[in-house]
Amino acid sequence: MVVRVDLMISLDGFATTTDQTPEAPFGEDWPRLVGAYAATRTFRERVLKDTTGAGTTGVDDEYAKEYFDNVGAEIMGAGMFGLHNFPDDPNWRGWWGDEPPFQVPVFVLTHRPRPSLEMAGGTTFHFINTTPADALQRAVSVASDKDVRVGGGPTVVRDFLKAGLVDRLHVAIAPILLGRGIRLWDDLRGLEAGCTVKAETAPSGTIHLTFQRSPLACDLGDHGLSTDGP
């Protein structure tokens, strides 16, 4: 079991934008940030349900495949689910559609817990108000020895990194400048210490940078976790 992160950021380190509107809830810069990932064959198949074989292959697609591979549970923030946009709407089911691409239990960190939400395709959202360590404990308990992915956004990812709970961090650095938003790297000085670092550049210009704890933490004891249930 590995605790891992896959996140897209700009050259200046931003993983979000600040120009969101009701008509463009992700902001106008969002397509620029995720463009290479969204163009891959894997994304089109897994997220857009496009089975025509359309989409790019190669380096970006290989990382997209890894994103979905061997995940047993997901952790995300309220913003990634979409609760910040509709905090008081009990009928709001997130912006991932009726059949979200996760297909595993998803733990949403929020200050406003609500009943769990079961979706088509195997995804169930659980809304919890707790610490990163406790959220990870709950995710591990249902992951069936598969990986736990901390999906985002950047504030949640940074909290897990600062707590030393992440085994592998992969950032896809898009060749764009955003200039504003939420930065991933703040308060993470020395993150690379004790890690094996790998960089790979795709034809899209995206730099895939991977930090892997060395030696790789393969047992739950490294996180102070147990498998005795949530």
PyRosetta script that sets phi, psi and omega in degrees:
from pyrosetta import init, pose_from_sequence

init()
pose = pose_from_sequence("MVVRVDLMISLDGFATTTDQTPEAPFGEDWPRLVGAYAATRTFRERVLKDTTGAGTTGVDDEYAKEYFDNVGAEIMGAGMFGLHNFPDDPNWRGWWGDEPPFQVPVFVLTHRPRPSLEMAGGTTFHFINTTPADALQRAVSVASDKDVRVGGGPTVVRDFLKAGLVDRLHVAIAPILLGRGIRLWDDLRGLEAGCTVKAETAPSGTIHLTFQRSPLACDLGDHGLSTDGP")
pose.set_psi(1, 128.3)
pose.set_omega(1, 178.9)
pose.set_phi(2, -122.7)
pose.set_psi(2, 138.6)
pose.set_omega(2, 172.0)
pose.set_phi(3, -95.8)
pose.set_psi(3, 120.4)
pose.set_omega(3, -172.1)
pose.set_phi(4, -136.5)
pose.set_psi(4, 160.0)
pose.set_omega(4, 179.8)
pose.set_phi(5, -130.0)
pose.set_psi(5, 136.8)
pose.set_omega(5, 169.7)
pose.set_phi(6, -128.5)
pose.set_psi(6, 118.6)
pose.set_omega(6, -173.5)
pose.set_phi(7, -141.1)
pose.set_psi(7, 143.7)
pose.set_omega(7, 175.6)
pose.set_phi(8, -100.9)
pose.set_psi(8, 131.0)
pose.set_omega(8, -179.8)
pose.set_phi(9, -136.0)
pose.set_psi(9, 165.1)
pose.set_omega(9, 176.9)
pose.set_phi(10, -87.8)
pose.set_psi(10, 173.2)
pose.set_omega(10, 177.5)
pose.set_phi(11, -57.4)
pose.set_psi(11, -33.7)
pose.set_omega(11, 180.0)
pose.set_phi(12, -93.2)
pose.set_psi(12, 14.7)
pose.set_omega(12, 167.1)
pose.set_phi(13, 90.2)
pose.set_psi(13, 7.6)
pose.set_omega(13, -177.6)
pose.set_phi(14, -90.1)
pose.set_psi(14, 135.9)
pose.set_omega(14, 179.3)
pose.set_phi(15, -110.6)
pose.set_psi(15, 0.3)
pose.set_omega(15, 176.0)
pose.set_phi(16, -137.5)
pose.set_psi(16, 167.8)
pose.set_omega(16, 173.8)
pose.set_phi(17, -117.1)
pose.set_psi(17, 173.1)
pose.set_omega(17, -177.3)
pose.set_phi(18, -123.6)
pose.set_psi(18, 15.1)
pose.set_omega(18, -176.0)
pose.set_phi(19, -110.0)
pose.set_psi(19, 30.5)
pose.set_omega(19, -178.8)
pose.set_phi(20, -68.6)
pose.set_psi(20, 144.6)
pose.set_omega(20, 174.1)
pose.set_phi(21, -136.0)
pose.set_psi(21, 166.3)
pose.set_omega(21, 175.9)
pose.set_phi(22, -57.4)
pose.set_psi(22, -31.9)
pose.set_omega(22, 180.0)
pose.set_phi(23, -79.6)
pose.set_psi(23, -28.2)
pose.set_omega(23, 179.1)
pose.set_phi(24, -130.8)
pose.set_psi(24, 78.5)
pose.set_omega(24, -171.7)
pose.set_phi(25, -63.3)
pose.set_psi(25, -20.0)
pose.set_omega(25, 177.8)
pose.set_phi(26, -96.1)
pose.set_psi(26, -10.9)
pose.set_omega(26, -178.5)
pose.set_phi(27, 94.2)
pose.set_psi(27, 155.5)
pose.set_omega(27, -177.3)
pose.set_phi(28, -68.2)
pose.set_psi(28, -26.2)
pose.set_omega(28, -178.9)
pose.set_phi(29, -80.6)
pose.set_psi(29, -13.6)
pose.set_omega(29, -174.9)
pose.set_phi(30, -58.4)
pose.set_psi(30, -45.3)
pose.set_omega(30, 178.8)
pose.set_phi(31, -59.5)
pose.set_psi(31, -30.6)
pose.set_omega(31, 177.6)
pose.set_phi(32, -69.7)
pose.set_psi(32, -37.0)
pose.set_omega(32, -176.8)
pose.set_phi(33, -71.0)
pose.set_psi(33, -39.6)
pose.set_omega(33, -173.9)
pose.set_phi(34, -107.7)
pose.set_psi(34, 10.4)
pose.set_omega(34, -172.3)
pose.set_phi(35, -56.2)
pose.set_psi(35, -46.2)
pose.set_omega(35, -177.2)
pose.set_phi(36, -65.9)
pose.set_psi(36, -39.3)
pose.set_omega(36, 178.9)
pose.set_phi(37, -67.8)
pose.set_psi(37, -44.7)
pose.set_omega(37, -178.3)
pose.set_phi(38, -66.8)
pose.set_psi(38, -19.2)
pose.set_omega(38, -179.6)
pose.set_phi(39, -85.1)
pose.set_psi(39, -9.3)
pose.set_omega(39, -175.1)
pose.set_phi(40, -73.5)
pose.set_psi(40, 155.6)
pose.set_omega(40, 178.0)
pose.set_phi(41, -63.0)
pose.set_psi(41, -39.5)
pose.set_omega(41, -178.8)
pose.set_phi(42, -63.4)
pose.set_psi(42, -44.6)
pose.set_omega(42, 178.2)
pose.set_phi(43, -61.4)
pose.set_psi(43, -44.0)
pose.set_omega(43, -177.7)
pose.set_phi(44, -63.9)
pose.set_psi(44, -38.4)
pose.set_omega(44, 178.9)
pose.set_phi(45, -72.3)
pose.set_psi(45, -46.4)
pose.set_omega(45, -170.1)
pose.set_phi(46, -80.6)
pose.set_psi(46, -37.8)
pose.set_omega(46, -174.9)
pose.set_phi(47, -99.6)
pose.set_psi(47, -44.3)
pose.set_omega(47, -176.7)
pose.set_phi(48, -91.7)
pose.set_psi(48, -4.5)
pose.set_omega(48, 179.9)
pose.set_phi(49, 59.4)
pose.set_psi(49, 34.5)
pose.set_omega(49, 179.4)
pose.set_phi(50, -93.9)
pose.set_psi(50, 110.4)
pose.set_omega(50, -176.9)
pose.set_phi(51, -102.6)
pose.set_psi(51, 18.0)
pose.set_omega(51, -177.4)
pose.set_phi(52, -79.7)
pose.set_psi(52, -12.0)
pose.set_omega(52, -176.0)
pose.set_phi(53, 89.5)
pose.set_psi(53, 3.8)
pose.set_omega(53, 178.8)
pose.set_phi(54, -71.1)
pose.set_psi(54, 157.2)
pose.set_omega(54, 177.8)
pose.set_phi(55, 117.3)
pose.set_psi(55, 161.0)
pose.set_omega(55, -177.3)
pose.set_phi(56, -78.0)
pose.set_psi(56, 153.8)
pose.set_omega(56, 173.6)
pose.set_phi(57, -118.5)
pose.set_psi(57, -170.0)
pose.set_omega(57, 179.0)
pose.set_phi(58, 95.2)
pose.set_psi(58, -152.6)
pose.set_omega(58, -171.0)
pose.set_phi(59, -59.9)
pose.set_psi(59, -49.9)
pose.set_omega(59, -178.6)
pose.set_phi(60, -60.5)
pose.set_psi(60, -39.6)
pose.set_omega(60, -178.6)
pose.set_phi(61, -69.9)
pose.set_psi(61, -34.3)
pose.set_omega(61, 177.8)
pose.set_phi(62, -63.1)
pose.set_psi(62, -40.0)
pose.set_omega(62, 177.3)
pose.set_phi(63, -71.2)
pose.set_psi(63, -32.8)
pose.set_omega(63, 175.4)
pose.set_phi(64, -64.3)
pose.set_psi(64, -39.3)
pose.set_omega(64, 176.8)
pose.set_phi(65, -62.4)
pose.set_psi(65, -44.0)
pose.set_omega(65, 179.6)
pose.set_phi(66, -61.9)
pose.set_psi(66, -33.2)
pose.set_omega(66, -179.7)
pose.set_phi(67, -57.0)
pose.set_psi(67, -40.3)
pose.set_omega(67, -176.2)
pose.set_phi(68, -92.9)
pose.set_psi(68, -12.3)
pose.set_omega(68, -171.1)
pose.set_phi(69, -77.9)
pose.set_psi(69, 133.3)
pose.set_omega(69, 169.2)
pose.set_phi(70, 60.6)
pose.set_psi(70, 34.0)
pose.set_omega(70, 177.9)
pose.set_phi(71, -96.3)
pose.set_psi(71, 128.1)
pose.set_omega(71, 179.1)
pose.set_phi(72, -105.4)
pose.set_psi(72, -18.0)
pose.set_omega(72, 178.4)
pose.set_phi(73, -162.9)
pose.set_psi(73, 155.8)
pose.set_omega(73, -176.8)
pose.set_phi(74, -127.4)
pose.set_psi(74, 146.4)
pose.set_omega(74, 172.2)
pose.set_phi(75, -124.5)
pose.set_psi(75, 133.7)
pose.set_omega(75, 178.1)
pose.set_phi(76, -145.1)
pose.set_psi(76, 165.3)
pose.set_omega(76, 176.1)
pose.set_phi(77, -87.3)
pose.set_psi(77, 168.2)
pose.set_omega(77, -179.3)
pose.set_phi(78, -61.0)
pose.set_psi(78, -34.1)
pose.set_omega(78, -179.9)
pose.set_phi(79, -66.5)
pose.set_psi(79, -36.9)
pose.set_omega(79, 179.3)
pose.set_phi(80, -67.3)
pose.set_psi(80, -33.0)
pose.set_omega(80, 175.0)
pose.set_phi(81, -74.7)
pose.set_psi(81, -34.1)
pose.set_omega(81, -178.6)
pose.set_phi(82, 110.9)
pose.set_psi(82, 11.7)
pose.set_omega(82, -178.6)
pose.set_phi(83, -67.1)
pose.set_psi(83, -27.2)
pose.set_omega(83, -179.3)
pose.set_phi(84, -63.4)
pose.set_psi(84, -27.4)
pose.set_omega(84, -179.3)
pose.set_phi(85, -82.4)
pose.set_psi(85, -29.2)
pose.set_omega(85, -177.0)
pose.set_phi(86, -136.0)
pose.set_psi(86, 60.6)
pose.set_omega(86, -172.8)
pose.set_phi(87, -65.5)
pose.set_psi(87, -25.7)
pose.set_omega(87, -174.1)
pose.set_phi(88, -111.1)
pose.set_psi(88, 10.9)
pose.set_omega(88, -178.7)
pose.set_phi(89, -98.0)
pose.set_psi(89, 105.2)
pose.set_omega(89, -177.4)
pose.set_phi(90, -67.6)
pose.set_psi(90, -14.5)
pose.set_omega(90, -179.0)
pose.set_phi(91, -95.5)
pose.set_psi(91, -2.5)
pose.set_omega(91, -179.2)
pose.set_phi(92, -70.1)
pose.set_psi(92, 125.1)
pose.set_omega(92, -174.5)
pose.set_phi(93, -112.1)
pose.set_psi(93, 21.4)
pose.set_omega(93, 178.3)
pose.set_phi(94, 83.5)
pose.set_psi(94, 171.4)
pose.set_omega(94, -177.7)
pose.set_phi(95, -106.4)
pose.set_psi(95, 26.6)
pose.set_omega(95, 179.5)
pose.set_phi(96, -99.5)
pose.set_psi(96, 5.3)
pose.set_omega(96, 178.7)
pose.set_phi(97, 84.3)
pose.set_psi(97, 179.1)
pose.set_omega(97, -177.8)
pose.set_phi(98, -72.7)
pose.set_psi(98, -22.1)
pose.set_omega(98, 178.4)
pose.set_phi(99, -129.0)
pose.set_psi(99, 82.9)
pose.set_omega(99, -177.8)
pose.set_phi(100, -60.7)
pose.set_psi(100, 156.1)
pose.set_omega(100, -174.0)
pose.set_phi(101, -79.4)
pose.set_psi(101, -4.0)
pose.set_omega(101, -171.6)
pose.set_phi(102, -73.7)
pose.set_psi(102, -46.3)
pose.set_omega(102, 176.5)
pose.set_phi(103, 61.5)
pose.set_psi(103, 27.1)
pose.set_omega(103, 177.2)
pose.set_phi(104, -146.3)
pose.set_psi(104, 169.1)
pose.set_omega(104, 172.3)
pose.set_phi(105, -62.0)
pose.set_psi(105, 135.6)
pose.set_omega(105, -179.7)
pose.set_phi(106, -122.2)
pose.set_psi(106, 126.4)
pose.set_omega(106, 179.4)
pose.set_phi(107, -102.9)
pose.set_psi(107, 116.0)
pose.set_omega(107, -177.0)
pose.set_phi(108, -100.0)
pose.set_psi(108, 117.7)
pose.set_omega(108, 179.0)
pose.set_phi(109, -80.3)
pose.set_psi(109, 119.9)
pose.set_omega(109, -176.0)
pose.set_phi(110, -152.1)
pose.set_psi(110, 151.9)
pose.set_omega(110, 174.6)
pose.set_phi(111, -83.7)
pose.set_psi(111, -2.6)
pose.set_omega(111, -179.8)
pose.set_phi(112, -125.3)
pose.set_psi(112, 76.2)
pose.set_omega(112, 179.2)
pose.set_phi(113, -57.8)
pose.set_psi(113, 149.8)
pose.set_omega(113, 177.8)
pose.set_phi(114, -145.8)
pose.set_psi(114, 169.3)
pose.set_omega(114, -179.1)
pose.set_phi(115, -59.8)
pose.set_psi(115, 151.0)
pose.set_omega(115, 177.7)
pose.set_phi(116, -61.0)
pose.set_psi(116, 151.6)
pose.set_omega(116, -174.7)
pose.set_phi(117, -124.8)
pose.set_psi(117, 111.4)
pose.set_omega(117, 179.9)
pose.set_phi(118, -92.3)
pose.set_psi(118, 126.9)
pose.set_omega(118, -176.5)
pose.set_phi(119, -115.3)
pose.set_psi(119, 169.3)
pose.set_omega(119, 176.8)
pose.set_phi(120, -68.6)
pose.set_psi(120, 152.0)
pose.set_omega(120, 174.6)
pose.set_phi(121, 87.4)
pose.set_psi(121, 1.6)
pose.set_omega(121, 176.1)
pose.set_phi(122, 102.8)
pose.set_psi(122, -0.7)
pose.set_omega(122, 178.4)
pose.set_phi(123, -88.6)
pose.set_psi(123, 129.5)
pose.set_omega(123, 170.2)
pose.set_phi(124, -127.0)
pose.set_psi(124, 124.5)
pose.set_omega(124, 178.3)
pose.set_phi(125, -91.1)
pose.set_psi(125, 128.1)
pose.set_omega(125, 175.0)
pose.set_phi(126, -114.8)
pose.set_psi(126, 125.1)
pose.set_omega(126, -174.0)
pose.set_phi(127, -102.0)
pose.set_psi(127, 115.2)
pose.set_omega(127, -171.5)
pose.set_phi(128, -131.9)
pose.set_psi(128, 147.3)
pose.set_omega(128, 175.8)
pose.set_phi(129, -113.9)
pose.set_psi(129, 96.1)
pose.set_omega(129, -173.3)
pose.set_phi(130, -157.8)
pose.set_psi(130, -176.3)
pose.set_omega(130, -179.1)
pose.set_phi(131, -85.0)
pose.set_psi(131, 161.7)
pose.set_omega(131, 174.7)
pose.set_phi(132, -56.3)
pose.set_psi(132, -42.1)
pose.set_omega(132, -178.3)
pose.set_phi(133, -63.6)
pose.set_psi(133, -41.7)
pose.set_omega(133, 179.9)
pose.set_phi(134, -70.4)
pose.set_psi(134, -39.2)
pose.set_omega(134, 176.8)
pose.set_phi(135, -60.4)
pose.set_psi(135, -41.0)
pose.set_omega(135, 178.8)
pose.set_phi(136, -65.4)
pose.set_psi(136, -40.7)
pose.set_omega(136, 177.1)
pose.set_phi(137, -56.6)
pose.set_psi(137, -45.5)
pose.set_omega(137, -179.6)
pose.set_phi(138, -65.2)
pose.set_psi(138, -40.5)
pose.set_omega(138, -179.6)
pose.set_phi(139, -66.1)
pose.set_psi(139, -42.7)
pose.set_omega(139, 179.4)
pose.set_phi(140, -60.1)
pose.set_psi(140, -37.9)
pose.set_omega(140, -175.1)
pose.set_phi(141, -65.4)
pose.set_psi(141, -19.9)
pose.set_omega(141, -178.9)
pose.set_phi(142, -115.3)
pose.set_psi(142, 1.8)
pose.set_omega(142, -173.3)
pose.set_phi(143, -82.6)
pose.set_psi(143, -6.4)
pose.set_omega(143, 177.4)
pose.set_phi(144, 54.2)
pose.set_psi(144, 44.4)
pose.set_omega(144, 177.7)
pose.set_phi(145, 68.5)
pose.set_psi(145, 5.2)
pose.set_omega(145, 172.9)
pose.set_phi(146, -86.7)
pose.set_psi(146, 177.3)
pose.set_omega(146, -177.2)
pose.set_phi(147, -70.9)
pose.set_psi(147, 154.3)
pose.set_omega(147, 168.9)
pose.set_phi(148, -107.8)
pose.set_psi(148, 125.0)
pose.set_omega(148, 179.9)
pose.set_phi(149, -104.6)
pose.set_psi(149, 128.4)
pose.set_omega(149, 171.4)
pose.set_phi(150, -92.9)
pose.set_psi(150, 105.0)
pose.set_omega(150, -167.2)
pose.set_phi(151, -81.0)
pose.set_psi(151, -28.7)
pose.set_omega(151, -176.8)
pose.set_phi(152, 136.2)
pose.set_psi(152, -173.2)
pose.set_omega(152, -3.3)
pose.set_phi(153, -73.0)
pose.set_psi(153, -166.0)
pose.set_omega(153, -172.2)
pose.set_phi(154, -62.1)
pose.set_psi(154, -32.5)
pose.set_omega(154, 179.2)
pose.set_phi(155, -65.2)
pose.set_psi(155, -44.2)
pose.set_omega(155, 177.8)
pose.set_phi(156, -64.8)
pose.set_psi(156, -45.0)
pose.set_omega(156, 179.3)
pose.set_phi(157, -59.8)
pose.set_psi(157, -44.4)
pose.set_omega(157, -179.4)
pose.set_phi(158, -61.9)
pose.set_psi(158, -39.7)
pose.set_omega(158, 178.2)
pose.set_phi(159, -61.2)
pose.set_psi(159, -41.8)
pose.set_omega(159, 179.4)
pose.set_phi(160, -69.4)
pose.set_psi(160, -38.1)
pose.set_omega(160, 177.6)
pose.set_phi(161, -65.2)
pose.set_psi(161, -44.4)
pose.set_omega(161, -179.6)
pose.set_phi(162, -64.0)
pose.set_psi(162, -30.3)
pose.set_omega(162, 179.5)
pose.set_phi(163, -83.5)
pose.set_psi(163, -1.5)
pose.set_omega(163, 179.1)
pose.set_phi(164, 70.0)
pose.set_psi(164, 30.9)
pose.set_omega(164, -174.3)
pose.set_phi(165, -101.4)
pose.set_psi(165, 2.8)
pose.set_omega(165, -175.1)
pose.set_phi(166, -109.2)
pose.set_psi(166, 129.3)
pose.set_omega(166, 177.3)
pose.set_phi(167, -87.5)
pose.set_psi(167, -39.3)
pose.set_omega(167, -177.3)
pose.set_phi(168, -137.9)
pose.set_psi(168, 125.3)
pose.set_omega(168, 177.9)
pose.set_phi(169, -114.8)
pose.set_psi(169, 120.5)
pose.set_omega(169, 174.5)
pose.set_phi(170, -115.8)
pose.set_psi(170, 122.3)
pose.set_omega(170, 174.9)
pose.set_phi(171, -117.0)
pose.set_psi(171, 130.4)
pose.set_omega(171, 175.0)
pose.set_phi(172, -98.8)
pose.set_psi(172, 109.7)
pose.set_omega(172, -174.3)
pose.set_phi(173, -93.2)
pose.set_psi(173, 109.3)
pose.set_omega(173, -179.9)
pose.set_phi(174, -76.7)
pose.set_psi(174, 143.7)
pose.set_omega(174, -177.2)
pose.set_phi(175, -79.7)
pose.set_psi(175, 56.1)
pose.set_omega(175, 178.9)
pose.set_phi(176, -136.2)
pose.set_psi(176, 159.8)
pose.set_omega(176, 174.2)
pose.set_phi(177, -113.2)
pose.set_psi(177, 128.6)
pose.set_omega(177, 179.3)
pose.set_phi(178, -102.4)
pose.set_psi(178, -38.3)
pose.set_omega(178, 174.7)
pose.set_phi(179, 80.2)
pose.set_psi(179, -11.7)
pose.set_omega(179, -179.2)
pose.set_phi(180, -162.4)
pose.set_psi(180, 164.8)
pose.set_omega(180, -177.4)
pose.set_phi(181, 126.2)
pose.set_psi(181, -148.7)
pose.set_omega(181, 177.5)
pose.set_phi(182, -112.9)
pose.set_psi(182, 122.7)
pose.set_omega(182, -178.0)
pose.set_phi(183, -86.5)
pose.set_psi(183, 144.6)
pose.set_omega(183, 176.5)
pose.set_phi(184, -76.8)
pose.set_psi(184, -40.0)
pose.set_omega(184, -162.9)
pose.set_phi(185, -83.6)
pose.set_psi(185, -6.7)
pose.set_omega(185, -176.9)
pose.set_phi(186, -58.7)
pose.set_psi(186, 135.1)
pose.set_omega(186, 177.0)
pose.set_phi(187, 64.2)
pose.set_psi(187, 25.5)
pose.set_omega(187, 179.2)
pose.set_phi(188, -119.4)
pose.set_psi(188, 30.9)
pose.set_omega(188, 179.9)
pose.set_phi(189, -56.5)
pose.set_psi(189, 133.0)
pose.set_omega(189, 178.8)
pose.set_phi(190, 80.1)
pose.set_psi(190, 13.2)
pose.set_omega(190, -179.6)
pose.set_phi(191, -55.0)
pose.set_psi(191, -32.8)
pose.set_omega(191, -174.1)
pose.set_phi(192, -74.7)
pose.set_psi(192, -11.9)
pose.set_omega(192, -178.2)
pose.set_phi(193, -61.9)
pose.set_psi(193, 130.4)
pose.set_omega(193, 179.2)
pose.set_phi(194, 78.5)
pose.set_psi(194, 10.6)
pose.set_omega(194, -178.4)
pose.set_phi(195, -114.2)
pose.set_psi(195, 150.3)
pose.set_omega(195, 165.6)
pose.set_phi(196, -91.1)
pose.set_psi(196, 126.4)
pose.set_omega(196, -173.8)
pose.set_phi(197, -112.5)
pose.set_psi(197, 131.7)
pose.set_omega(197, 179.1)
pose.set_phi(198, -128.7)
pose.set_psi(198, 138.6)
pose.set_omega(198, 177.6)
pose.set_phi(199, -127.0)
pose.set_psi(199, 139.5)
pose.set_omega(199, 179.4)
pose.set_phi(200, -145.2)
pose.set_psi(200, 132.4)
pose.set_omega(200, -178.1)
pose.set_phi(201, -106.9)
pose.set_psi(201, 130.2)
pose.set_omega(201, 179.4)
pose.set_phi(202, -90.9)
pose.set_psi(202, 160.6)
pose.set_omega(202, 175.8)
pose.set_phi(203, -57.0)
pose.set_psi(203, -24.9)
pose.set_omega(203, 178.0)
pose.set_phi(204, -69.5)
pose.set_psi(204, -10.8)
pose.set_omega(204, -175.0)
pose.set_phi(205, 93.4)
pose.set_psi(205, -5.8)
pose.set_omega(205, 178.0)
pose.set_phi(206, -71.8)
pose.set_psi(206, 131.3)
pose.set_omega(206, 176.6)
pose.set_phi(207, -99.0)
pose.set_psi(207, 119.2)
pose.set_omega(207, 178.2)
pose.set_phi(208, -95.8)
pose.set_psi(208, 110.7)
pose.set_omega(208, -176.1)
pose.set_phi(209, -112.8)
pose.set_psi(209, 124.1)
pose.set_omega(209, -176.1)
pose.set_phi(210, -121.7)
pose.set_psi(210, 126.9)
pose.set_omega(210, 173.1)
pose.set_phi(211, -108.2)
pose.set_psi(211, 120.0)
pose.set_omega(211, 180.0)
pose.set_phi(212, -123.0)
pose.set_psi(212, 124.6)
pose.set_omega(212, -179.8)
pose.set_phi(213, -59.2)
pose.set_psi(213, 137.1)
pose.set_omega(213, -175.4)
pose.set_phi(214, -127.2)
pose.set_psi(214, 122.4)
pose.set_omega(214, -2.0)
pose.set_phi(215, -71.3)
pose.set_psi(215, 154.5)
pose.set_omega(215, -176.8)
pose.set_phi(216, -60.3)
pose.set_psi(216, 130.1)
pose.set_omega(216, 178.9)
pose.set_phi(217, -78.3)
pose.set_psi(217, 102.4)
pose.set_omega(217, -174.9)
pose.set_phi(218, -103.3)
pose.set_psi(218, -7.2)
pose.set_omega(218, -179.6)
pose.set_phi(219, -121.3)
pose.set_psi(219, 153.9)
pose.set_omega(219, -173.2)
pose.set_phi(220, -65.7)
pose.set_psi(220, -22.0)
pose.set_omega(220, -179.3)
pose.set_phi(221, -59.7)
pose.set_psi(221, -28.5)
pose.set_omega(221, 179.7)
pose.set_phi(222, -65.5)
pose.set_psi(222, -21.0)
pose.set_omega(222, 178.8)
pose.set_phi(223, -104.6)
pose.set_psi(223, 2.4)
pose.set_omega(223, -176.6)
pose.set_phi(224, 67.8)
pose.set_psi(224, 30.5)
pose.set_omega(224, -175.5)
pose.set_phi(225, -107.8)
pose.set_psi(225, 163.0)
pose.set_omega(225, 173.4)
pose.set_phi(226, -130.8)
pose.set_psi(226, 172.6)
pose.set_omega(226, 179.2)
pose.set_phi(227, -113.0)
pose.set_psi(227, 31.8)
pose.set_omega(227, -176.1)
pose.set_phi(228, -87.5)
pose.set_psi(228, 20.2)
pose.set_omega(228, 177.1)
pose.set_phi(229, 104.2)
pose.set_psi(229, 169.7)
pose.set_omega(229, -174.7)
pose.set_phi(230, -72.0)
pose.dump_pdb("model.pdb")
